[in-house]
């Protein structure tokens, strides 16, 4: 399988990832299948090429790309709309602008026709195969309590982003009250202060979120290891004893990503590698993925490799095998839409520039 070198932005016709923004459950707006709007006039925008049908962006059900649900205008007009299981916050000043550029995803909201009728097709699972870009909620630093969005539900993970720069001081201050002895000892083993700070921020954030879901103090959360799927020994993925919730944590320098779901879930966040490293790293990928990278222009390969790797590692973490499995055994693809292994849902996650992230959830 080979990817062609992308055409210049002005001539590309392939729709890019859709910003995933399901509506709050309290409003009882079912997430629709928006395949019916593919033929509508759409604005191709930003680096990701997000399509927003011009006929529906300001109606009572704002439709953004494919797939994804409708968000009522009453939500979009609020000062800050908390949207769906991922906890997406969208300032109204952005959504009200004729063409607002939003972060790394390049979201553009065109002008709209208020008279256009809403369309709410039958409900579908929130996370579906296709070019979908999920946006995590930023976790507020201590002492603020996390505000949990509705869910999570089947195929609808909650995603939280933890920036080390924002959380470093509060995590260091509260770590002894939140983390257990093993986590504190592990933090002390890091030689680089930046790595230690990111570890503390990630694990303090994880315990805060799990504690909020379970209704217990963060330090009262008990985490165990599931049996390894390969050998049966207790060194598989971290789990809660009662199995009510599943979670996954990933961090790289300066950034952490946390997922909470009702089924096994995996996340991964990585810095996009330097160009000279890609050729060597690509050797461990599926042969078709390596061929796809080789067919791209050299300056496009680092981001494409990061897409492949984060998708692959998120899936392997979700299974509990991690990198103990052969990374070349499963194909997840390097293009705009990931290819999910059987029984799993797979999507990219919107993270700050210079990073790539993905989430995998078992169906």
C-alpha positions, 0 to 999 in steps of 0.5 A: 500500500502506497501513499501519493505525495499530497497535492498543494493545499489549494488543490487537495480534495481529500477531506481532513480530520473532523473535530470531534465535538459531541453534544452534552447528554443533558441536552439529549441531542443524539450523535448523528451519522453525518454522511448525508452532508458529504455532498454539501458545500464545505469549507476546506480549512487549516492544516487538517482540512476540517470540513464544516458544511456552510449550510449548517454551521449556525443552525440549531444543530451545528454539523462539523465534518464526518463523523460527529454529532450535532451541537445545538446553537444554545450550546455554541452561544454559551461563554464556554461550551463543555461538549460531550464525553471528551470535555471539549471547551469551545469559546463562543467568541471562536464559534461566532466568528465568520472564519475563526482559526482554532489552534493546531487543528485549523478549524474554520467556521464559515458564515451560516444561514440561520433559516436552514432546518436542523437535521438529527439522524439516528444515534451512532456510537461517538467514536467511529472509524474515519478521519476524526480528531478528538480534542482533550480537555485541559486539566486545571491544576490543584487545588481546583477540582476537575469538572467531569463531563458526562460519561464516559460511555461505550466508544466515548473516552474522556481525554485530558491534557496535562501541561507540565508548565501549568501543573509543575508547581502545584503537583510538586506541592501536593505530590506527597498528599496524592501519590503513594510511596511507590510513585514517589520513589519512582519520581525520585529516580528521574535524573532530569528535573523536567522528566521528574516534573512531567511524571509528577504532573501526569500521575497526580492528574491521573489520581485526581481524575480517578478519584473524582470518578470513584468518589474517593480521595486521590490517594485512596485510589487502588491501582493494580496490574492486569495479567499479561496477555502473553504470559499471564504474569501480573505485569499487564496494563494498570487497572482498577480492582473492580473493573468499573473504569479503564484508564490509560496514561502517556507522557512525553517531555512537557506534556501528558495525556490521560484517557478514562473509558468504560472498556479497555483503552490506550493513549499515546503522546509523542514529540514528532521526531527529527527528520534524520531519525525517521528512516531508522525508526520506520524499519520497525513498522508494518511493511505497508506503513514503511512503504507509505512513509517512503512514498511521501516527500521527506519533510512530510515523513516525521509527522506521518511517522508520529501518526503511525507510532502513536496509533500503534502504541495506543492500541498495544497499550489498550490490549495490555501487551504494549511494546512487548508485541511486534510493532510490525504485526498490526497495520494502523496506517499513516494517512489522515484516517487510521485503520483500527485493528479488529474489535477496536476503535482508533482516533487521533487526538488534537495536541499542541504543535510539535506533538502527535497523539492517539487513542484506542478503545475496545468496542 
